[in-house]
Amino acid sequence: MKFVFAVLFALGAMAAGNAAASEKLAQSSGCMTCHAVDRKIVGPGYKEIAAKYRNDKAAGANLAKKVKAGGSGVWGPTPMPPNAHVKEDDIKAIVKWILTLK
């Protein structure tokens, strides 16, 4: 029984570490200039994005494309510029993290 709890604790710690790493990745990539976790800055807060796409199975792939290419119209008239400077795997990690927020 102790082993099961140890494994569950380790998995929880890894998930928390991945979340912290993904948030730092969003900060270092410039995402947090326009977005915050829990409030609108220029663009919507990440929790609002997660809520909007919670039941959309294609959201991860679609949002990663939008982050890379930029876009406008979904959250209002202010466009999101393209983020071609951010590595594809980093974008996927950031989007995956955003979609876990509640």
TIVEX-952999 format. One record per residue (C-alpha): residue number from 1; x, y, z; residue in one letter. Coordinates in steps of 0.02 Angstrom, whole numbers, m for minus. Example, Ala and Ser with C-alpha at 12.3 -4.5 7.8 and 13.67 -1.06 7.14 Angstrom:
2
num 1; x 615; y m225; z 390; residuo A
num 2; x 684; y m53; z 357; residuo S
//
This chain:
102
num 1; x 0; y 0; z 0; residuo M
num 2; x 143; y 119; z 39; residuo K
num 3; x 212; y 86; z m134; residuo F
num 4; x 48; y 139; z m216; residuo V
num 5; x 47; y 302; z m118; residuo F
num 6; x 230; y 333; z m161; residuo A
num 7; x 195; y 307; z m347; residuo V
num 8; x 42; y 421; z m341; residuo L
num 9; x 140; y 554; z m249; residuo F
num 10; x 281; y 544; z m375; residuo A
num 11; x 161; y 559; z m522; residuo L
num 12; x 78; y 710; z m440; residuo G
num 13; x 247; y 792; z m412; residuo A
num 14; x 297; y 761; z m592; residuo M
num 15; x 135; y 838; z m654; residuo A
num 16; x 161; y 990; z m544; residuo A
num 17; x 339; y 1004; z m607; residuo G
num 18; x 282; y 994; z m788; residuo N
num 19; x 151; y 1127; z m757; residuo A
num 20; x 279; y 1244; z m678; residuo A
num 21; x 399; y 1212; z m822; residuo A
num 22; x 263; y 1248; z m950; residuo S
num 23; x 215; y 1409; z m863; residuo E
num 24; x 398; y 1464; z m862; residuo K
num 25; x 407; y 1417; z m1046; residuo L
num 26; x 257; y 1530; z m1079; residuo A
num 27; x 344; y 1670; z m985; residuo Q
num 28; x 509; y 1650; z m1076; residuo S
num 29; x 422; y 1639; z m1245; residuo S
num 30; x 336; y 1807; z m1221; residuo G
num 31; x 160; y 1737; z m1202; residuo C
num 32; x 134; y 1816; z m1032; residuo M
num 33; x 156; y 1989; z m1107; residuo T
num 34; x m22; y 1977; z m1174; residuo C
num 35; x m98; y 1835; z m1071; residuo H
num 36; x m111; y 1796; z m885; residuo A
num 37; x m168; y 1635; z m806; residuo V
num 38; x m325; y 1703; z m726; residuo D
num 39; x m365; y 1870; z m808; residuo R
num 40; x m369; y 1960; z m973; residuo K
num 41; x m224; y 2073; z m1017; residuo I
num 42; x m225; y 2102; z m1205; residuo V
num 43; x m284; y 1927; z m1244; residuo G
num 44; x m394; y 1813; z m1138; residuo P
num 45; x m334; y 1731; z m979; residuo G
num 46; x m274; y 1552; z m996; residuo Y
num 47; x m412; y 1485; z m883; residuo K
num 48; x m541; y 1566; z m996; residuo E
num 49; x m460; y 1484; z m1147; residuo I
num 50; x m460; y 1315; z m1061; residuo A
num 51; x m644; y 1333; z m1015; residuo A
num 52; x m692; y 1380; z m1193; residuo K
num 53; x m605; y 1229; z m1269; residuo Y
num 54; x m628; y 1102; z m1129; residuo R
num 55; x m739; y 985; z m1230; residuo N
num 56; x m653; y 1010; z m1398; residuo D
num 57; x m544; y 858; z m1435; residuo K
num 58; x m455; y 949; z m1577; residuo A
num 59; x m417; y 1103; z m1471; residuo A
num 60; x m235; y 1059; z m1436; residuo G
num 61; x m187; y 1044; z m1619; residuo A
num 62; x m295; y 1191; z m1674; residuo N
num 63; x m231; y 1308; z m1539; residuo L
num 64; x m50; y 1260; z m1573; residuo A
num 65; x m74; y 1308; z m1755; residuo K
num 66; x m155; y 1472; z m1705; residuo K
num 67; x m16; y 1514; z m1583; residuo V
num 68; x 115; y 1482; z m1718; residuo K
num 69; x 25; y 1575; z m1859; residuo A
num 70; x m68; y 1707; z m1759; residuo G
num 71; x m251; y 1747; z m1779; residuo G
num 72; x m397; y 1859; z m1737; residuo S
num 73; x m584; y 1864; z m1718; residuo G
num 74; x m615; y 1729; z m1588; residuo V
num 75; x m585; y 1840; z m1436; residuo W
num 76; x m620; y 2009; z m1514; residuo G
num 77; x m540; y 2123; z m1643; residuo P
num 78; x m364; y 2129; z m1570; residuo T
num 79; x m255; y 2009; z m1671; residuo P
num 80; x m131; y 1889; z m1593; residuo M
num 81; x 33; y 1904; z m1686; residuo P
num 82; x 119; y 1749; z m1753; residuo P
num 83; x 245; y 1665; z m1640; residuo N
num 84; x 363; y 1591; z m1768; residuo A
num 85; x 509; y 1617; z m1648; residuo H
num 86; x 440; y 1484; z m1528; residuo V
num 87; x 485; y 1303; z m1560; residuo K
num 88; x 343; y 1189; z m1613; residuo E
num 89; x 368; y 1071; z m1464; residuo D
num 90; x 368; y 1220; z m1344; residuo D
num 91; x 204; y 1283; z m1416; residuo I
num 92; x 127; y 1110; z m1395; residuo K
num 93; x 186; y 1102; z m1214; residuo A
num 94; x 116; y 1274; z m1175; residuo I
num 95; x m52; y 1235; z m1257; residuo V
num 96; x m62; y 1068; z m1167; residuo K
num 97; x m31; y 1157; z m1002; residuo W
num 98; x m161; y 1292; z m1039; residuo I
num 99; x m293; y 1161; z m1076; residuo L
num 100; x m266; y 1082; z m904; residuo T
num 101; x m308; y 1242; z m810; residuo L
num 102; x m473; y 1255; z m715; residuo K
//
